[in-house]
Amino acid sequence: MFEAHGSYRLELFNDVLVLSAVGAWNSQLAREFVDALQSFESQLPERWAHVVLLEDWELLTSDAEELIYPTLKWVEDKGLCHTAHVYSFSPLKRYLLERMIPSGERSHRKQDFPSIQLACDWLVEQGYQSAGEIPQQLVDIPAFTRHLRKQA
């Protein structure tokens, strides 16, 4: 069995779950991520949003993608209503995200943004008032500060 490649950090801020994805993900890391995500089940409100920070993400292997895809149904069943992907424009990332999370097949809304602030502003418009405080809350968490510095 191979070692996990890549890393992630998950933080729940009221009704918004924030993920920082870093590096190239393999199936071992994808399994760890799915387990970590599902460990939030008892803390998730009935309706919640997801901010996914992908600036430092270097994509994932096909076997990792196969582990992530079934998790999409699980998060929707657990109340996921909106997802904000945050990354500098990348046709390859956009293609992979659309392949993993096809717009027409999902029951939640998703949108791409070039900055955390724009993503959080959109979530506030969708009714997630706590999202407006997230950029400031991330400042004290090292796994997230690199995303804030890149967008300043």
N, C-alpha and C positions, 0 to 999 in steps of 0.2 A: 504494500500500500504506500502511496506517495504522501509526502507532507503537504499540508495546506499551503497554497500560494495566494498572495493577496491579503487584504485585511479589510475590516469594516468596524464601524462603531454605530450602535443604535442608542437613541435617547428618546424618551417619551416626554413631551411637553403638553400636558393636559390632553387635548384631542388631536395632537399632531405628533406622529412618529417620524423622527429624523434619522436618516441613514447616511453615513459617509462611507463610500466604497472606494477602495484604493488598490491599485495594482491589477495584475491579471489573475482572475479567479479560476481555480480548478474545482473538480467535483468535491474534494475533501473540504475546501473552504465553503462551497455552496451548501454542503450538508450541515456544517457548523452554523452557517447563517440561518438556514431554515429552522434549525432547532432553537437558535436564539430568538428569532422572530416569533416563533410559536410560544416561547416562554412569556411573551407579553400578553397572551390571550386574556388572562384575568384582569389586566390593567386597562385594556382597550375599552373606550366608551362605545355606546351603541352606534355612533356615527363618528368616523375619524378620517384624518388625511395623512398623507405620506409625503415627506420632502426627501428626495433622493439626490444626494450630492455626488456627482459623477465626474467632476473635473479631473481627478487623479485616477479614475478607473480606466484600466487598460483592457477592457472587454473580458470575455470568459470562454472557456473551452465548451465544445458542444455537449459533453457529458454533464458539465455544470449547468448549462442552459436547460437540459432535460430535467434536472432536479428543481430548478427555480420555477419553471412553467406551471406545474400542478399547484404550487403555493399560491398562485394568483387567485384561483377559485377559493382557496381557504381564506385569504385576506378579505375578499369580497363578501364571503359568508359571515365574516366577523365584523363587517360594518365599514370597510374601506369605501369611501365615496369619491375622493379626489387624490390625485398624485401629481406632484410637481417635480419634474426632473430638472436639475440644475447643472449645466455644463456649457462650455464654449461650443459654438457651432461645430459639429463634426458629422459629416454625412454617414460615416461608418457607425458611430454610436446611435444616431437617429435610426438608421436601418435596423440595427440589432434590437433596439428597444421596440420598434414597431413589429419586428418579427416575434419577439418574446411576448409583447403585450399588444396584440392587434386592436386598433381602435374600435372596429366594428363588432368585436366579440366580447368586449368587456362591459360590465354594468357600471363601472365607475369612470369618471372623467379624468383625463390626464393631459398635461400640457408641459412643454419644454420652456425653460427660462435661462437667460445668460447670467442671472445673479440670484443670490439667496433673497435679497430684498424684494425683487420683482415677484419671485415665487411666493413669498410670504404675503405680499400685498394682494395677490390673486386669491390666496386662501382666505384672507380676511374678507374679501368680497364674497366668497362662497359661504361665509358664516362661521369661520374658525377664528374667533377673536384672539385667542391665545397666540396665533401665528404671528401677529404683529410684534410680539415681544421676543420671538425666537432669535433674530439676528443678534440681539444684545446678550441673550442667555448663552449663545454659542461661544462668545468671546473667551469665556473662562475654561473651555474644554479644548485641550490641545489637538485632539483628533479633528476638530472642526475649524480651528482658527486658521489653518492653511487655506481653507476655502474662502474665508472672509478677506484675508490679505490679498489673494489673487484678484479679487473683485473690487478692491478699493481704488 
